Amino acid sequence: MKRLALALLTCGAIAAQDLELTDAARQISAEFRKKNPALDFRSTLAVAKFKTASERLQKNSTADLVKAAFEREFVRSVYFEVVERENLDKVIAEIELRQKGLAQAKAADDVLKGAEYLLVGNLTEEANTLVVSARLVHANSGTVVATAQSREPLDASERAAEAFRYNAFQSQYGIALGVDGSLVQPRGETTSSPALVSAFLAYRLARPLRIGAGISYLKWNEFIREEAPIGASKTYRNYSLNGIGPRIFADFLLSPHPRWLVGVRADLLLMPGMRLEQDVSDMKVWSFDATTGNPTQIGQRVLVNGYSNEGMTIFKPALLVEFLVSKRLSFFLSGGYMLSTVFKPTVYESGGYRQWTDSADFNGTFSQYQNYNFNRRPNGNPVEMQMGFVFFDVGLSLHF
């Protein structure tokens, strides 16, 4: 099943090379069969990455493309069972030394663990032509059993390698599930960083374009602490913001390497369910002694929640770097400047009471707290919140 998935994945990417590499694979199979006419079972085969000394070929995924193409062809063969083996480089180095007479023969099965034959080869450039030289080698003895050579137009091979590199990162369907969180550097009167986390689903529409949608949660605790004079006494306010809402984004990507993506991200978060909590400590209220009837002032903690139908919209333009840890898992980091629209509470609640009015001077007052206007900062400005920070996002994605 693993090989079948690989064959399906690389089918479109290597269309330009199908004919020539198919002939090379069939030539090797025919030569192998000619030397083993009595063989009545399939021999195990591992395909190694082809070597190249060309700087141009090393920069793209041509070697990976050729390896995948040969694997795909030998999966179809009636003579071989293709297996995935680790430590192929170590085995190949041992065989090459053995062929040069620089090392004594020893069982390579301990390292290869089951593959009786190896397909190795080299890639070279001749003018505008890619030359693919393949050799079928017996793993234990190092004997070359069969050889084949294929010639391809170099520009067509590079285009196919680019498509293969893109397909390798996109996975089979181009779908990704992920989570990320923002690291924010507070500034100004802010004393803590907001916690902003998201879960999302993304889809690769085309090689340079990926779109996504998800849901985000914002929690910002005690980001401002204020001292507010009320008559001759003082109270203190801590503010907290929280909200949840949908998120959409678009990524514009380049792939300089099969495992790396770089680009820019345009990110938009809609937070209609924003809530502002004011934690007012040491609020001076009158209390009457039930026995004596004498009034006394006591310090009381009051929670006042502010709401707005408009909520807050957050913009997060960013630069993006993503690394493919494996075929299904990637790690990414983005950074930019987070900014938002102004959040203006227009409805306030406290202790079961709700207050709202068209007059901002009166909005947020409660009968039991006549001397305190919860809609005003100590300097007289309305209570309004806006985000503006440098941020870094870190996250993980699962690809399908």
N, C-alpha and C positions, 0 to 999 in steps of 0.2 A: 504493500500500500504506500509505503514511503517513496519508493521509486516511481510508482504511478503518479503520485502527486508532483514529483519532480518533473516527470515527463510532461504533464499538463501545464505546469508552470512555465517551462522553457519553450513550449511549442511555438508560440508566436515570436519569441525573441530570437530564435535561431533559424527562422524560415529562410533567411538569405543564404545559410550555409548547409542546409539540409542535404542537397544532392551530393556535393563533394565529400562531406564527412560520412555520409551514408555509404558511399562507395569505398572509402578508406576502411570503415569498420567491417564491411562485408569482405574486403580483401584480406584483412587479418583473420577473420573467422574462417575463410576458405583455406588459407594457408595452414591455420591451426588444424583444421579437419583433415587436410591432406597428410599431415605428419602424425595424426592420431586416428586412423581410419576405423580402428576396432573399438573406439571409445563409445560406451553405451550409456553414459550419464553426463550431466552438466557439470563442468568444472567451475570452481569459484574464482571470481575475478574482482580485483579492486582497481579502480582508476585513480591515478595520482594526478595532481595538478601539473600541467605542462610548464616546463621551465623556459625562460627567455632572458636574453641579455640585452634586449632592446629597451631603451628607456621609454620610448613611445608606447610600447606594448605593456610595460610594467605599470603605467599610469592609469590604464583602463582595465576592464574586466575580461579581456580577451582570453586569458588563460582559464578563468572560471567558466566562460562560455564554452570553450572547446571541451573542457572536462565534462561539463553537463551534457554536451551534445553526444560525446562518445558513450557516456553512461546510458543515455536514452536509447541509443542504438543497440547497445549490448544487452539492455533489459529485454529487447525484442528477440535476441538471439536464442536459438535452440541449443547452442553449445555452451553458454556461460550463464552462471548465476551471479549477478553483480551484488557485492557486499560492501558495506561501509566499514572501513577499518581505521583505527587510530594509529599514530606513529608511523605513517607511511614514509615520511621524510627520512626517518632513521633506517628503515629497511632499504630504501632506494640508495642511500649513501653506502650502506654495507654492500649491496649488490654491485655498485659501480666500482668500489675498491676491489671486490672479488674479480670482476671482469678485467681489471688492470693488473691482476696478480699481486696486489698489495695487501691482501687480507686472506686468511684461511677460511675455507667454507665452513659455515655453521648453520644450524637450523634457524631459518627466519620465521618459522611458524610460531615460535614463542612470542614474537613481536606482532606478527601479522594476524595470528589467531584465526586461521580458517581460510584465507585467500590463497589459492594455489598459484595463481598467476597475477601479474601486475601489468597494467597498461601505463607506460611512461612515454614521455616525448618532449619535444622542443618546438618552440615557435621562433621563427626568424623572419626578417624583412628582406625582400629583394625588390628594389625599386618600389613600385606601388602594389606589391603582392605580399600576402601573408602566406608563409610556407609552414605547414603543419606536418611534422615528422613524428610518427607514432611507432612504438616498439612494444611487442608483447613479450614479457620476460617471465621465466619460471622462477618463482620466489625463492625456492631452496637452492637451486644450482646457479641461478643468475644467467642461465642460457637464454639467448634471444630466440624466441620461437617464430615470430613473424614480424614483418615491418610493413609500413604503408606511408604514403606521403600524399598530401592534398595541398592545392594552391587556391587561394581565395583573393579577390580584390581587397586591398587593405582598407579602403574607405568604407566598403560595405561591411567588412568585419567589425570595424569600429562602431558603425551605427548599430549593428546587432549587439555588440558588447554593451553599448549604452542602454539599449532596451532591456538587456538581461539584467544590468545593474539596477535599473528602475524596478523591474519585476521582483528582483530579489528583496528589495526593501518593502515594496508594497504588499507583499505576501499574495495569497491567491485571489482574494476578493477586494483588497484595498480598504478593508474595514478595520477600525481600531477602537478599542475601548480603553479609557484611561482616567487617571485621577491626577490632580496637581494642586499645589498650594503656593501661596505667595509669601515671600519674605520681604518685609517693608522696613525701611529705615525711617523712624519717626523724626519729626522736626518741629520747630516752633514751640507752641504751648503743649504739644502732644507729649504724653508721658509713657505711652505704650503702643505697641504695634498691632494693627488689625490682623485677625486670623481670617483669611479668605481661602476657602477650599472649594474644589469643583469636581464633579464627575461628568464625563462627556463621551459622546459617540462621534467618531470622525470617519470621513470617507474621502478617498483619493480620487477626485474627478478626472484628473489628468496628471501627467508627470510633474508639472510645476504647481498644481493647485490642489489643495485639500481644504474641505470645509468641515465644520463640526458644530454640534449643539449639545447642551447639557444643562445642568442645574448647579447653582453656586450658593454658598452660605457665607455670610459675613458676620463676624463677632468682634466687636471692638470695645474692650472693657476699660473703664476709668481712664479715658484718653485725655481728659482735662480735669483738673482740680481747681476750683475757684473759691475764693473767700468773698462772701457777700455781707456787707453791713446792713443790719435791720435795726434802725434806731441806734441805741447804745450797745447793742449786742452784735455778734457775728455768727453767721452760719457758713457751712462749707458744702459745695456741690461737686459731685463726681458725675461725669456723663458716660453713658454706654450706648453704643449703636448695635443693632443686629437686624438682619434681614435675610430673605431667601428669594431667589428668582431665577429666571431662565438666562442662558448664556449662548451666544452664537459667535463663531470666529471663522476666519479664513487664513490659510497659510500659503505663502508664495515661496516655493522651495527650489533649491539647487542640490544636486547630489555629486559632490566632488570625489566621493569614494563610496563603494558599495555599502559601507556601514555608517556613513555619515550623511546627514541632511543639514543644510544651513538655509536660512531665509528670514522672512519677516512675517509677523502675525498681527492681524487686525482683530481685536477682541472687544466685544460689547456685552456688558452685563446689565440686565434690567432688574431693579430691586423695588417692585411696587409695595412689598410688604415690610417696609422699613419701620422700625420702632426706636424711638429715643427714650432712654430711661435716665431720669435725673434722681440721683440718690442724695437727698438733702439731709445732712447730719446736724445734730444740735439745733434743730428748729425750736425757737422759744414759743411755747403755747401756755395759756393759762389753764390751771387745773384747780378745782375747788375741793377743799377738804369736806367730806360728807358730814363730819362731826362738828367742826367749828364753823364751816361755811366760809372760811377765809381763802381768798384766791392766792395761788402761788404760781410762779413761772417754772416750768420744767423743760428740759431739753428732750426733743423728740426727733426720731428718724422718720423721714417722709419719702416715699417713692412716688414720683410723678412720671407717667408715661405719655409721650407725645407721638401723634400719628399724622400722616399726610397722605392724601389720595395720590399725589404725584410721585412720592417715593424718591428714589435716587437712580440715576443712570451712570454707570461707571465705564470709562473708556480705558483700554490697556494696550496701546500700540507697543510692539516689542520686537527685538531681534531674537531669533530662535536657532538653537543648535540641538540636534537630536542624534543619538548614537544607538545603533542596532546591536544590542547585547547578544541576541540570538534571532533566529528566524521569526519568533513570535513575541519577543520582548524588546522594547526600546526605552531608553532613559533620555529625558530632554531637559534643557535649561533655557529659559528665556528671560530677557530683562528689558525694561523700558520705563516709561513714566505713566503712572496711574493718575487719572483725574476724573472728576465726577461733576454732575450738576449739583446745585445747592439743594439740600434737604431742609424744608421749612415746615416744622410741625404746626398744624392748625387746630388740632383737637388734643385736649389734655385730659388725663384721667388720674384720679388719686383717691384712695379710700372709698371706692364705690361711686364717686361723683365724676361727672363729665362736664367740661366747660368748653364752649366754642362761641365765637362771635366774629362779626366782620371787623371789629375794632381790635387791632393788634395790641393796643394799650391795655385792654381788659382781658384779652384771651389768656387763659391759663390761671386765672385767680379762682380761689375756692373760699366759700363762706367761712370756713374755720381757719383760713390763713389769709386774712384780709391785708396784712401788711407785706405780703410777699407775692410778687408777680413772677410766675414760673415761665413766662414767655419772654423774659428779658434777662440779659446778662448783667452783671454788676455795673458795667460801664454804660448801660442803657440801650445797647444794641439788641435787636431781636435774636432769639436763640436759633441760629442757623448753622448747619454743618456742611462742609465740603471737603472732599479728599483730594490731595495732590502730593504724590510721593514717588520717589524712585523705588522700583520693586524688582524682585527676581522671583520667577516661578520655577519650581522643580516638580517633576512628575514622571510617571511611568505609563506606558501604553502596551496593551496586548493587541497583536495584529492577527488578522484572519484573512 
